[in-house]
């Protein structure tokens, strides 16, 4: 009888630990923060697009576009672009990023932003 009691107590303990590991109260907070960061970065890209204009961004060479975005970048946010497979810079692994892609004929421009040091 004592063996059965110990077995039941062990199963309950293991189940409780597994439930505590599976239910992480910080997970929704982390996801919400990531979504908020992405929204802020998308807003920044929209401001860049509004300021520069689609025509300028579509007509500039990749080097000119990278230079322009480099001037707008700061110690907090990095802006980059990819034009026809040529990119300025790549975000670090695991970084929260936002992208905005637009095209004119065969020319496709992708603007990208990410936090340089993390929010």
C-alpha positions as a Markdown table, in Angstrom:
| # | Residue | x | y | z |
|---|---|---|---|---|
| 1 | Unk | 0.0 | 0.0 | 0.0 |
| 2 | Unk | 2.9 | 2.3 | 0.8 |
| 3 | Unk | 4.3 | 1.7 | -2.7 |
| 4 | Unk | 1.0 | 2.8 | -4.3 |
| 5 | Unk | 1.0 | 6.0 | -2.2 |
| 6 | Unk | 4.5 | 6.9 | -3.2 |
| 7 | Unk | 3.7 | 6.2 | -6.9 |
| 8 | Unk | 0.7 | 8.4 | -6.8 |
| 9 | Unk | 2.6 | 11.2 | -5.1 |
| 10 | Unk | 5.4 | 10.9 | -7.6 |
| 11 | Unk | 3.0 | 11.1 | -10.6 |
| 12 | Unk | 1.3 | 14.1 | -9.0 |
| 13 | Unk | 4.6 | 15.8 | -8.4 |
| 14 | Unk | 5.9 | 15.2 | -12.0 |
| 15 | Unk | 2.6 | 16.4 | -13.4 |
| 16 | Unk | 2.7 | 19.6 | -11.3 |
| 17 | Unk | 6.3 | 20.3 | -12.4 |
| 18 | Unk | 5.4 | 19.7 | -16.0 |
| 19 | Unk | 2.4 | 22.1 | -15.8 |
| 20 | Unk | 4.5 | 24.8 | -14.2 |
| 21 | Unk | 7.1 | 24.5 | -16.9 |
| 22 | Unk | 4.4 | 24.6 | -19.6 |
| 23 | Unk | 2.6 | 27.5 | -18.2 |
| 24 | Unk | 4.9 | 30.4 | -18.4 |
| 25 | Unk | 3.3 | 33.7 | -17.3 |
| 26 | Unk | 5.9 | 35.8 | -19.1 |
| 27 | Unk | 5.3 | 34.2 | -22.5 |
| 28 | Unk | 2.3 | 36.5 | -23.4 |
| 29 | Unk | 4.2 | 39.5 | -22.2 |
| 30 | Unk | 7.2 | 38.7 | -24.4 |
| 31 | Unk | 4.9 | 38.1 | -27.4 |
| 32 | Unk | 3.1 | 41.4 | -26.7 |
| 33 | Unk | 6.4 | 43.3 | -26.4 |
| 34 | Unk | 7.6 | 41.8 | -29.7 |
| 35 | Unk | 4.4 | 42.8 | -31.5 |
| 36 | Unk | 4.6 | 46.3 | -30.1 |
| 37 | Unk | 8.3 | 46.6 | -31.2 |
| 38 | Unk | 7.4 | 45.4 | -34.7 |
| 39 | Unk | 4.5 | 47.9 | -34.9 |
| 40 | Unk | 6.9 | 50.7 | -33.9 |
| 41 | Unk | 9.4 | 49.7 | -36.5 |
| 42 | Unk | 6.8 | 49.5 | -39.2 |
| 43 | Unk | 5.6 | 53.0 | -38.3 |
| 44 | Unk | 9.2 | 54.2 | -38.7 |
| 45 | Unk | 9.4 | 52.6 | -42.1 |
| 46 | Unk | 6.1 | 54.3 | -43.1 |
| 47 | Unk | 7.6 | 57.7 | -42.0 |
| 48 | Unk | 10.7 | 57.0 | -44.1 |
| 49 | Unk | 8.5 | 56.1 | -47.1 |
| 50 | Unk | 6.4 | 59.3 | -46.6 |
| 51 | Unk | 9.5 | 61.5 | -46.3 |
| 52 | Unk | 11.5 | 60.2 | -49.2 |
| 53 | Unk | 8.6 | 59.2 | -51.5 |
| 54 | Unk | 8.1 | 56.0 | -53.4 |
| 55 | Unk | 9.6 | 57.5 | -56.6 |
| 56 | Unk | 12.9 | 58.4 | -55.0 |
| 57 | Unk | 13.2 | 55.0 | -53.3 |
| 58 | Unk | 12.5 | 53.2 | -56.5 |
| 59 | Unk | 14.9 | 55.4 | -58.6 |
| 60 | Unk | 17.9 | 55.5 | -56.3 |
| 61 | Unk | 20.7 | 53.1 | -56.9 |
| 62 | Unk | 21.3 | 50.6 | -54.1 |
| 63 | Unk | 24.4 | 52.6 | -52.9 |
| 64 | Unk | 22.4 | 55.8 | -52.8 |
| 65 | Unk | 19.6 | 54.2 | -50.9 |
| 66 | Unk | 21.9 | 52.6 | -48.4 |
| 67 | Unk | 23.6 | 55.9 | -47.8 |
| 68 | Unk | 20.3 | 57.7 | -47.3 |
| 69 | Unk | 19.0 | 55.1 | -44.9 |
| 70 | Unk | 22.4 | 55.1 | -43.1 |
| 71 | Unk | 21.9 | 58.8 | -42.4 |
| 72 | Unk | 18.5 | 58.2 | -41.0 |
| 73 | Unk | 19.7 | 55.3 | -38.7 |
| 74 | Unk | 20.8 | 56.0 | -35.2 |
| 75 | Unk | 22.2 | 54.2 | -32.2 |
| 76 | Unk | 18.7 | 52.7 | -31.4 |
| 77 | Unk | 17.3 | 51.8 | -34.8 |
| 78 | Unk | 19.0 | 50.6 | -38.0 |
| 79 | Unk | 17.4 | 51.1 | -41.4 |
| 80 | Unk | 18.4 | 49.0 | -44.4 |
| 81 | Unk | 17.2 | 48.1 | -47.8 |
| 82 | Unk | 17.4 | 45.4 | -50.4 |
| 83 | Unk | 17.2 | 46.2 | -54.1 |
| 84 | Unk | 17.2 | 43.4 | -56.5 |
| 85 | Unk | 19.1 | 41.1 | -54.2 |
| 86 | Unk | 21.7 | 43.7 | -53.1 |
| 87 | Unk | 21.3 | 44.7 | -49.5 |
| 88 | Unk | 22.9 | 47.3 | -47.2 |
| 89 | Unk | 23.1 | 45.4 | -44.0 |
| 90 | Unk | 21.5 | 42.4 | -42.3 |
| 91 | Unk | 19.9 | 42.4 | -38.9 |
| 92 | Unk | 21.5 | 40.3 | -36.2 |
| 93 | Unk | 20.1 | 36.9 | -35.5 |
| 94 | Unk | 17.0 | 37.0 | -33.4 |
| 95 | Unk | 16.4 | 40.7 | -33.8 |
| 96 | Unk | 12.9 | 42.1 | -34.0 |
| 97 | Unk | 12.5 | 43.4 | -37.5 |
| 98 | Unk | 9.9 | 45.0 | -39.7 |
| 99 | Unk | 9.9 | 45.0 | -43.5 |
| 100 | Unk | 8.1 | 47.0 | -46.2 |
| 101 | Unk | 8.3 | 45.8 | -49.8 |
| 102 | Unk | 7.1 | 47.7 | -52.9 |
| 103 | Unk | 7.8 | 47.2 | -56.6 |
| 104 | Unk | 7.7 | 49.1 | -59.9 |
| 105 | Unk | 7.9 | 46.6 | -62.8 |
| 106 | Unk | 10.7 | 44.3 | -62.2 |
| 107 | Unk | 12.5 | 46.5 | -59.5 |
| 108 | Unk | 11.6 | 45.4 | -56.0 |
| 109 | Unk | 12.7 | 47.4 | -53.0 |
| 110 | Unk | 12.5 | 46.1 | -49.5 |
| 111 | Unk | 13.0 | 48.5 | -46.6 |
| 112 | Unk | 13.9 | 46.9 | -43.3 |
| 113 | Unk | 14.4 | 48.2 | -39.8 |
| 114 | Unk | 15.5 | 46.7 | -36.5 |
| 115 | Unk | 16.7 | 47.8 | -33.1 |
| 116 | Unk | 20.4 | 48.2 | -33.0 |
| 117 | Unk | 20.9 | 47.5 | -29.3 |
| 118 | Unk | 17.5 | 46.2 | -28.4 |
| 119 | Unk | 14.6 | 48.2 | -27.1 |
